[in-house]
């Protein structure tokens, strides 16, 4: 177990997910990605990690 609380579907809260994205997202975005992959879910949801977590609505 990772110690992250999840709902009945195994999903963490958006607040915890956004906080993790702000801490780890910049490093994740530096990793090489296959060109056929879509934009990461966290970028679509929260924006790029360097936008300070301004959640997209």
Buried (B, 14 or more C-beta within 10 A) or exposed (E): EEEEEEEEEEEBEEEEBBBBBBEEBEEBBEEEEEEEEEEBEBBEBBBBBEEEBEEEE
